[in-house]
Amino acid sequence: MRDLDKMIEEALGEEESELLRRIEGEPILIERAMGMFGAGLLWSARVMAAVQALLFLAGVWAAWHFFEATDAVAQLRWGLPAAVLMLTAVTIKMGIAPAIHHDRLMRELKRVELQIARAASRAG
């Protein structure tokens, strides 16, 4: 992988190499997730984050009651909703993974487009 990156850098001019260096650092997962609060997905990302947080807090509350319960019926009464709420919160959180993957793919496509444009300008 590093050899490929080195070959790409050698093939590009100084300006394109500087551009790639600026965008080169792969953002960490949290940066990618926070990037979802950008222009196009702002309202839906905020709604998903708020609902996920509320479900998680409700799940923690139900789990607290589950662990305090002494009889089996009370444990079922609090344990099942706690599990469902926590799993739903995780499911919503995982709903953002495809958008993060999409952004990652678009970033790589832009990189390939830059390489193709540079190769075309050298050939022509």
N, C-alpha and C positions, 0 to 999 in steps of 0.2 A: 504494500500500500504506500509506503513512504517513497519507494522508487517511482511509482506512478505520480505522486505529488511533486517529486523533484523534476520529472520529465515535463510535467505540465508547467511548472514554474519556469523552466528553461525555455519552453516553447512560447511563453507569453512575453510580451514587452514589459517594460518597467511600470508603465501606468496600470496595465491590467494586473500585474503582479501585486502592486500596491493595493488595488481594489480587492483582490482575492485575500491578501493578508488581513485587510480590515474585516472581511466577512468570514475569514478562515476559522476563527475560534468557534467551535461547535458550542452553542448555548446549552447549558445544563437543563435538566428536565423542568426545574422550577421556572427558569427564564422562558422556556418554550410555553409552559402552561400560562404564565403571566402574559405572554404574547397573544394569547387567545382573547385577552381583554382589549384588543386593538380595534381598529375601525369597523370592519364588517361584522364581527361576531360579538360586539360589545354587550348588547342587551341580552342575547341568549347565554353568553358566558356568565354574566352577572346573575341571571335567573338560576342557571344550573349551580353556580357556586353557593347562592343563598339557600336553595332547596337542599342541596347536599349537606350544608352546614346544619340546617334545621333538623334534617333526618338523623344526622350523626348525634346531635345533642339530645334529641328525643330517644335515640337508641341507648345512649349512655345513661340517661335518666331511667329508662326501663330496665337496663342491666343492673343499675344500682338497687332498684326494688327487687329484682330477681335474686341478687345475692343476699338481700336482707330477709327474704321470705323463708319461712320455716316449714310450711307444709307443701306437698307436691302440687296441689291445685294452684296455690299462689305462685309457685315457681313457674308453672306452665302459663299462668295468666300474664306474668311479666317476662318470662324467658323467650317465648315465641315472638312477641312483638319486638323485643330487643334484637333478636336475631334478624327478623325481617327488616327492621329499620336500618340496622347496620349494613346488611347486604344490599339494600336499596341505595344507601349512600355510596357504597363502593361501586355499584353498577353505574350510578350517575357520574361518579368521578372517572370511571373508565370510559365514559362516553366522549371524553375530550381527547383520548388517545388517537383516534383516527385523524382528528384535525391537526394534532401535533405531527403525526406521520406525514400528512399532506404537506404541511409547511416544510418539513425536512426534504421531501421529494422535490418540491418547487425550488428550493435552494440549490439542490444539486442540478436540476435542469437549467437554472440560470447560469450555473458554472459551466455546463456543457455548451450552452448558447454562446457564452463569452469565448470559449475555446474555438468554437466553429467560426465565429465572426473574426477572430484573430487569424485563423488559418486562411479564411477567404480573403482577408485584406493582404496577406503575404503572397497568396497565389495570384491576385489580380493586380 
